[in-house]
């Protein structure tokens, strides 16, 4: 019987994005990009993935940064979850992402796991995806034919499926409206502090100079094959005066979220529990965002 010790691959270390893409194009499906490896190693140990070439992106400096300029928060694919935590002071949205990173795993794992790796694993229960989708984040992809961008919600196609061609690489996540009168909140239910979410909800609100909500994002995790936007909840919030978002408004938005959820029952939770908690978490996140906007007014 083959043992883990007998399984091997060739290790490749590019120094630029272009070198990495050339390596992947040369070896095709026999190669995998390595972006931290915290998910990849679990799959490898369970024999759910195999490859002959490992293209380690750790030493590509052009992929490791977090910065905020001209109202846009930019996150390089190789920024670690710990980097998100350390950059929480870049603004309210960066603060929400830092808070989310602290929920995801231990400090030791956060120093290894990367934003790009997390996005490309495309788990329905991923913690980072709901707040980024609610914020309207976009992703930048680069491949042999050049660059393209798309909404993050379109990047995830289903369970562990993403809109990458074989040699393409995710290089950046960028979030517009990252400063000004904005607020975001992510909340979840999990069995333990660092467990994956049983159900989760994220809310983003942007107010104009008249203190009315001009843009809203509501996204749910762990209730569908990929994170879903709740258009009904967003429409219920846009146009509201921030000071008039009361319990009735938040409850209605929560019910819209519960209706949009495509939850299933599994060993971890029932679909009825997930739907109930979606409504509760969404209403709570909206109230917290409203409180943040009122405090900053």
NUNUVEX-404023 format. One record per atom (N, C-alpha, C, O): x negated, y negated, z. Coordinates in steps of 0.2 Angstrom, whole numbers, plus 2048, in hexadecimal, padded with zeros to 3 digits. Each point is the difference from the previous one (the first is absolute). Example, Ala and Ser with C-alpha at 12.3 -4.5 7.8 and 13.67 -1.06 7.14 Angstrom:
<nodes>
7BE81C827 8047FA800 7FC7FA800 7FB801803 8077FA7F9 7FC7FA801 8047FB803 7FD7FA801 
</nodes>
This chain:
<nodes>
7FC806800 8047FA800 7FC7FA800 7FB7FF804 8067FC7F8 7FC7FA7FF 8017FC807 8067FF802 7F57FE800 8007FC806 7FF7F97FF 7FE7FE7FA 8037FD80A 7FF7F97FF 7F97FF7FE 7FF7FB7FC 7FC809807 7F97FE7FF 7FE8027F9 7FB7FD7FD 8098077FF 7FE8017F9 8047FC7FB 7FE8007FA 8067FB809 8037FB7FB 7FB7FA800 7FE7FE805 8018007F5 7FB7FA800 8027FC7FA 8058017FC 7F87F9804 8027FB7FA 7F97FB800 7FC800804 8047FD7F6 7FA7FC7FF 8027F9802 8067FD7FF 7F6800805 8017F9803 7FD7FB7FC 7FA8007FE 80B7FB800 7FE7FA7FC 8017FA803 8057FF804 7F67FC7FC 8007FA804 8007FA7FB 7FA7FD7FF 80B8007FE 7FF7FA7FC 7FF7FA804 802800806 7FC7FB7F7 7FF7F9803 8047FB7FE 8017FB802 8038067F8 8047FB7FD 8078047FE 800806800 8057F6800 8068037FD 8008037F9 8028057FF 7FA7F87FD 7FF8027F9 7FC807800 8028047FC 7F97FD809 7FD806800 805806802 7FF8057FE 8057F9807 805805803 8048027FA 802806800 8017F57FC 8058027FB 7FC8047FB 8038057FD 7F77FA801 7FC8047FB 800807803 8008057FC 7FE7FC80A 7FF807803 807804800 8008057FE 8057F7803 807804800 8028017F9 8028067FF 7FD7F67FD 8018017F9 7FC8067FD 8038047FC 7F77FD806 7FC8057FE 802807802 7FF8057FD 8037FB809 802806804 807802800 802806802 8027F57FD 8088017FF 803803807 7FE7FE805 8068077FA 804803805 7FB804805 802801806 7F88007F8 7FB804805 7FD7FB805 7FD803804 8057F77FB 7FD7FB805 8057FC804 8068007FE 7F97FE808 8047FC804 7FC7FA803 7FB801802 8097FA7FE 7FD7FA804 801801807 805803803 7F67FB801 7FF801807 8017F9803 7FB7FC800 80A803804 8017F9803 802800807 8057FE803 7F6805801 800801807 801807802 7FC803804 8098017F8 800807801 804803805 800806801 8037F6803 804802806 8068057FE 801805803 8027F97F8 8058047FD 7FD8067FC 803806800 7F87F87FC 7FE8057FB 7FD806804 8008067FD 7FC7F9808 7FD805804 806805803 7FE806800 8077F8802 806804802 8028047FA 801806801 8007F77F9 8028047FB 7FB8057FE 8028067FE 7F87F8802 7FA8057FE 800806805 7FF8067FE 8027F8808 800806805 805805800 800805801 8067F87FC 8068047FF 8008037F9 8058047FF 7F67FB7FE 7FF8037F9 8067FD7FB 8028047FC 8007F6805 8057FD7FC 7FD7FC7FB 8047FD7FB 7F6802805 7FD7FC7FB 7F98037FF 7FD803804 8007FD7F6 7FA8027FE 7FD7FC7FB 8037FD7FB 7F6802805 7FD7FC7FB 7F8802800 7FE802804 7FF7FC7F6 7F98027FF 7FC7FA801 7FA801801 8097F97FF 7FC7FA800 8047FB805 8067FF7FF 7F67FE806 8037FB805 7FC7FA7FE 7FA7FF801 80A7FC7FD 7FE7F97FE 8017FC806 8067FD801 7F5802803 8017FC807 8007F87FE 7FB7FE7FE 80A7FF804 8017F97FF 7FD7FC806 8017F9800 7FC80A805 7FE7FC806 7FB7FB7FF 8007FB803 7FC8067F8 7FA7FC7FE 8017FB7FA 7FC7FE7FD 80B801802 8027FB7FB 8027F9804 805800801 7F67FC800 8027FA804 8057FB7FD 8037FD804 7FE8047F5 8057FB7FD 808803802 8047FC7FF 7FC809805 807803802 8017FF807 806802802 7F57FB802 8017FF807 8017F9802 7FA7FD801 80C801800 8017F9802 8077FF802 8048037FE 7FD7F8806 8077FD802 7FF7F9801 7FC7FD804 8087FF7F8 7FF7F97FF 8077FD7FF 8048037FD 7FD7F6805 8067FD7FF 7FE7F97FD 7FD7FC803 8058037F7 7FF7F97FD 8067FE7FB 8038057FD 7FE7F5803 8057FD7FB 807804801 8048017FC 7FD80180B 807803801 8008077FF 806803801 7F58007FD 8008077FE 7FB804805 7FA7FF800 809807802 7FC804804 7FD8067FC 8048037FD 7F67FE802 7FD8057FC 7FC805804 7FC7FE804 8058087FB 7FE806803 7FC8057FB 8048037FC 7F67FD805 7FC8057FC 802807802 801801805 7FF8047F6 802806801 7FC804805 803804804 7F77FA7FD 7FB804805 8007FC806 7FC802805 8087F97FC 8017FD807 803805805 8048047FE 7F97FD808 802805804 8067FE804 8027FA800 80280A803 8057FF805 7FE7FB806 8037FC802 7F7806800 7FD7FC805 7FE7F87FE 8017FC803 7FE8047F6 7FF7F97FD 8067FC801 8007FA801 80680A7FD 8067FC801 8027FE807 8027FA801 7FC80A804 8017FE807 7FB7FA801 8027FB803 7F88057FB 7FB7FA802 8027FA7FC 7FE7FB802 8068057F8 8017FA7FC 8077FE802 8037FC7FC 80080680A 8077FE801 8017F9801 8067FD800 7F57FF801 8007F9801 8017FC7F9 8007FA800 8008097FB 8007FD7F9 8077FD7FF 8017FC7FB 804805809 8077FE7FF 805804802 7FE806803 8087F87FD 806805803 8008067FC 802805804 7FD7FC7F6 8018067FC 7FA805802 801806801 7F97F77FF 7FA803802 801803807 7FE806802 8057F6802 801802807 805806801 7FF805803 8067FB7F8 805806800 7FC8067FE 801806802 7FB7FA7F8 7FC8057FE 7FB803805 7FF806800 7FE7F5804 7FC803805 803803805 7FE806803 8087F87FF 804804805 8028067FE 800805803 8027FC7F6 8028067FD 7FA805800 801806802 7F97F87FD 7FA804800 7FF803806 7FE806801 8037F6805 7FF803806 805805802 7FE804805 8087FC7F8 804806801 7FE8067FD 803806802 7F97FA7F9 8008067FC 7FB805802 8028067FF 7F97F9805 7FB805802 7FB7FD805 8017FA802 7FB80A800 7FB7FE805 7FB7FB7FD 7FF7FF7FA 7FE7FE80B 7FA7FB7FE 7FB8037FB 7FE7FD7FB 800809807 7FB8047FC 8028017F9 7FC7FF7FC 80A803803 8038027FA 8017F97FC 7FF8007FA 8037FB809 8017FA7FD 7FA7FD7FC 8007FC7FB 7FA805808 7FA7FE7FD 7FE8047FA 7FB7FD7FC 808808803 7FE8057FA 8067FF7FB 7FE7FF7FA 808801808 8068007FB 8007F97FD 7FF7FB803 8038067F6 8007F97FC 8077FF7FE 8058047FF 7FC7F67FF 8077FD7FE 8018047F9 8068027FF 7F57FE7FC 8018037FA 802807800 8048037FD 7F8801808 801807801 807801802 8038057FE 7FF7F7807 807801803 8057FF7FA 805804800 7FA7F77FC 8057FE7FB 8008067FB 8068027FD 7F5801801 7FF8057FB 802807802 8028047FC 7FE7FD80B 803806803 8088007FF 8038057FF 8007F5801 8077FF7FE 805805804 8048037FD 7FB7FD80A 804803804 8077FC801 7FF7FA801 80680A7FF 8077FC802 8007FD807 8047FC801 7F8807803 8007FE807 7FA7FB802 7FF7FE805 7FD8007F5 7FB7FB801 8027FA804 8057FD7FE 7F7801807 8027FA804 7FE7F97FC 8047FB801 7F78057FB 7FE7FA7FD 8057FE7FA 8017FA7FF 80280B7FE 8037FE7FA 8077FC801 8017FB7FC 803807809 8067FC801 7FF7F8801 8037FC7FC 7F8802808 7FF7F9801 7FD7FD7F9 8027FA7FF 7FA8097FE 7FD7FD7FA 8058007FA 8017FB7FD 80480A803 8058007FB 8057FA802 8027FC7FB 80080380B 8047FB802 7FD7F97FF 8047FB7FE 7F6804802 7FC7FA7FF 8007FF7F8 7FE7FA7FF 80480A7FD 7FF7FF7F9 7F98017FD 7FE7FD7FB 7FE808809 7F98017FE 8008037F9 8048037FD 7F67FB7FF 7FF8027FA 7F9804800 7FC7FF805 8038067F7 7F9803800 7FD7FF7F9 8038007FB 7F6800805 7FC7FF7FA 7FD8077FF 7FD803804 8047FF7F6 7FD8077FE 7FB7FE7FA 8017FC7FC 7F9808804 7FB7FF7FB 7FE8077FD 7FF805804 8017FB7F6 7FE8077FC 7FC7FE7FA 7FE7FB7FF 80180B7FD 7FC7FF7FA 8027FB7FB 7FD7FD7FC 80A801804 8037FC7FC 8017F9803 8047FC7FD 7F9802809 8017FA803 804800806 801805803 8027F57FF 8037FF806 8087FF7FE 8027FE7FB 80280480A 8077FF800 8027FF807 7FD802805 8097FA7FC 803800807 807802800 8038007FB 80080280B 807802800 8027FF808 7FC7FF804 80A8007FD 803800806 7FE807804 8008057FD 7FE7FA809 7FF806804 806805800 7FE806800 8087F8800 805804801 8018047F9 803806800 7FA7F87FB 8008047F9 7FA804800 8008057FC 7FB7FA808 7FA804800 801807803 7FE8057FD 8077FB808 801807803 8068037FC 8067FD800 7F98097FE 8068037FB 803805804 8068027FE 7F8801808 803805803 7FB803805 7FB7FD802 806809801 7FC803805 7F98017FD 7FF8047FC 7FC7F8807 7F98017FE 7FF7FF7F8 7FB8027FD 8097FA800 8007FE7F9 7FF7F97FF 8047FC803 7F88027F9 7FF7F97FF 7FE7FE7F8 7FF8057FC 8027F5802 8007FE7F9 7F97FF7FE 7FE7FA7FE 7FD80B803 7F97FF7FE 7FF8057FA 802806800 7FB7F77FB 7FE8057FB 7F9803802 7FE7FE806 8008077F7 7FB805803 7FA7FC802 7FD802805 8007F97F7 7FA7FD802 8017FA804 7FB7FC801 80B8017FF 8017FA804 7FF800807 800805803 7FE7F5800 7FF7FF807 8047FA802 8007FB7FD 802806809 8047FB804 7FA7FB803 7FC803804 8047F77FA 7FA7FC802 8037FB805 7FC7FE805 80A7FF7FB 8027FB805 808800801 8048027FB 7FE7FC80B 8067FF802 8017F8801 7FC7FE804 8087FF7F9 8017F9802 8077FE801 8058027FD 7FC7F9808 8067FE803 8017F97FF 7FC7FC803 8098027F9 8017F97FF 8047FD807 802804804 7FF7F57FC 8037FD805 7FE802807 803802805 7F67FE7FC 7FD803806 7FF7FB805 7FE801806 8047F97F9 7FF7FA805 8077FC7FF 8048027FC 7FC7F9808 8067FC800 805803805 7FF803805 8087FB7FA 805803804 8028077FE 8058017FD 7F7803805 8018077FF 800804806 7FC7FF805 8078077FB 800805806 8018077FD 8048017FC 7F9804808 8018077FE 7FF804806 7FD7FE805 8078077FB 800805805 8018077FE 8048027FB 7F8803808 8018077FF 801804806 7FD7FE805 8088067FB 802804806 8018077FD 8028017FB 7FD80480A 8018077FE 802804806 7FF7FD806 8038097F9 801805805 7FB8067FF 8008027FA 7FC80080B 7FC8057FF 800804806 8017FE806 7FC8097FA 800804805 7FB7FE805 801801806 7F97FD7F8 7FB7FE804 7FD7F97FE 8027FE7FA 7F97FF809 7FE7FA7FE 7FD8007F9 8017FB7FD 7FB80A802 7FC8007F9 8038057FC 7FD8027FB 809800806 8048057FB 8027FC7FA 8017FA800 80180A7FB 8037FD7FA 8077FE802 803803804 8007F87F8 8077FE802 8058057FE 8008037FB 8057FE80A 8068037FE 8057FC7FC 8038037FB 7FC7F6806 8047FC7FC 7FD7F9801 7FD7FF806 8037FC7F5 7FD7FA801 8047FB7FC 8038017FB 7FC7F8807 8037FB7FD 7FB7FA800 7FD7FE805 8037FE7F6 7FC7FA7FF 8047FA7FE 8048017FB 7FB7F9807 8047FA7FE 7FB7FB7FF 7FB7FF804 8067FD7F7 7FC7FA7FE 8057FA7FF 8058017FC 7FA7F9807 8047FA7FE 7FC7FA7FF 7FA7FF803 8087FD7F8 7FC7FA7FE 8067FB800 8058007FD 7F97FA807 8057FB801 7FE7FA7FC 7FA7FF7FF 80A7FD7FE 7FE7FA7FD 8007FA805 801801806 7FE7F97F7 7FF7FA804 8077FE804 8007FD805 8058057F8 8077FF803 802806805 805800803 7F68047FF 801805805 8058067FD 803803804 7FD7FD7F6 8058067FD 7FB8057FD 7FB7FF7FE 808807803 7FC8067FD 8008007F9 8068017FD 7F47FE800 8008007F8 7FE8077FD 8018017FA 7FC80380A 7FE8077FE 800804806 7FD7FF805 8058077F9 801805806 7FE8077FD 8018027FA 7FB80280A 7FF8077FE 801805805 7FF7FF806 8058067F9 801805804 7FE8077FD 8038027FB 7F9802808 7FE8067FE 800806805 7FE7FE806 8048087F8 800805805 7FB8067FE 7FF8017FA 7FF80280B 7FB8067FF 803806803 804800805 7FA8067F9 802806802 807802800 803805803 8017F87F8 8078017FF 8018017F8 8068007FE 7F58027FE 8008017F9 7F98027FE 7FC800804 8048037F6 7F98027FD 7FB7FB800 7FA802800 8087F8800 7FB7FA800 8047FA804 806800800 7F67FB802 8037FB803 8057FC7FB 7FF8007FA 8077FE809 8057FD7FC 8027F9803 7FF7FF806 8027FD7F5 8037F9802 807800801 8048047FD 7FF7F8807 807800802 8027F97FD 8007FB804 8028057F6 8037FA7FD 8067FD803 8007F9801 80480B802 8067FD803 7FE7FC806 8037FB802 7F9808802 7FD7FC806 7FD7FA7FF 8017FB803 7FB8057F7 7FC7FA7FE 8057FA7FE 7FF7FB802 8068077FA 8057FC7FE 8047FD805 8027FA800 7FF80A806 8047FD805 7FC7FB804 8037FC804 7F78047FB 7FB7FB804 7FF7FA7FC 7FF7FA803 8008067F7 7FD7FB7FC 8067FA800 8068027FE 7F87F8803 8047FA800 8037FF807 8027FA801 7FD80A804 8027FF807 7FB7FB803 7FA8007FF 8097FB805 7FC7FC804 7FD804806 804805803 7F67FB7FE 7FC804805 804800807 800805803 8027F57FF 8037FF806 807804800 803800806 8008017F5 8078047FF 7FF8077FF 8068037FF 7F5800801 7FF807800 801803806 7FC801805 80B8017FC 802803807 801807800 7FE8047FB 8047FF80A 801807801 8048037FA 7FF8067FE 8067F6800 8058037FB 7FC8017F9 8018057FD 7FB7F6802 7FB8007F9 7FB806801 8008047FB 7FD7FD80B 7FB805800 803807800 7FD8047FD 8097FC806 804807800 8028027F9 7FF8067FE 8037F57FE 8028017FA 7FB8027FB 8008057FC 7FA7F8805 7FA8027FC 7FE807802 7FD8047FC 8037FE80B 7FE806802 8058067FD 7FD8057FE 8097F9802 8058057FD 7FE8017F8 8018057FD 7FD7F6800 7FE8007F9 7FA8057FF 8008047FC 7FB7FB809 7FA804800 802808801 7FE8047FD 8077FD808 802807801 8038037FA 7FF8067FF 8057F67FD 8048027FA 7FB8027FB 8018047FC 7F97F8804 7FC8017FA 7FB806801 7FD8037FC 8027FF80B 7FC805802 8028077FC 806802801 7F58017FD 8028077FD 7FC805804 7FC8047FE 8067FC809 7FD804805 8028077FF 8058027FE 7F7803804 801807801 7FF802807 7FC7FD804 8068097FD 7FF803807 7FA8057FF 8008047FB 7FB7FC809 7FB805800 7FE801808 8047FF804 7F68057FC 7FF802807 7FE7FA805 800801806 7FF7F97F7 7FE7FB804 8067FB802 8007FD806 8058037F6 8067FC802 8068017FB 7FF8037FB 8077FC808 8068017FB 8017F97FC 7FD7FB802 8068067F8 8027FB7FC 8047FB804 8007FA7FE 805808806 8047FB804 7FC7FC804 8017FA801 7FA809803 7FC7FC804 7FC7FB7FC 7FF7FA802 7FE8087F9 7FC7FB7FC 8047FB7FD 7FE7FA800 8088077FE 8057FA7FE 8017FC805 8007F97FF 802809807 8027FC806 7FA7FC802 8007FA801 7FA8097FF 7FA7FC802 7FE7FB7FA 7FD7FB802 8048067F8 7FF7FB7FB 8047FA801 7FD7FA800 809807802 8047FA801 7FD7FC806 8007FA800 7FF80A805 7FD7FC807 7F97FD7FE 7FF7FA802 7FD8097FB 7F97FE7FF 8007F97FB 7FD7FC801 8088057FA 8007FA7FB 8037FA804 7FD7FA7FF 808807805 8037FA803 7FB7FD805 8007FA801 7FD80A803 7FB7FE804 7FA7FC7FD 7FE7FB802 8008087F8 7FA7FC7FD 8027FA7FD 7FC7FB800 80B8047FE 8027FA7FD 8007FB806 7FE7FA7FF 805808807 8007FB806 7F97FE802 7FF7FA801 7FC80A7FE 7F97FF802 7FD7FB7FB 7FD7FB802 8058067F8 7FD7FB7FB 8037F9801 7FD7FB7FF 80A805802 8037FA801 7FD7FC806 7FF7FA800 80080A805 7FD7FD806 7F97FD7FF 7FF7FA802 7FD8097FA 7FA7FE7FE 8007F97FB 7FD7FB801 8088057FB 8017FA7FC 8037FA804 7FD7FA7FF 807807806 8027FB804 7FB7FD805 7FF7FA801 7FC80B801 7FB7FE804 7FB7FB7FC 7FC7FC803 8038067F7 7FB7FC7FC 8037FA7FC 7FC7FC7FD 80A803804 8047FA7FD 7FD7FA803 8027FA7FE 
</nodes>
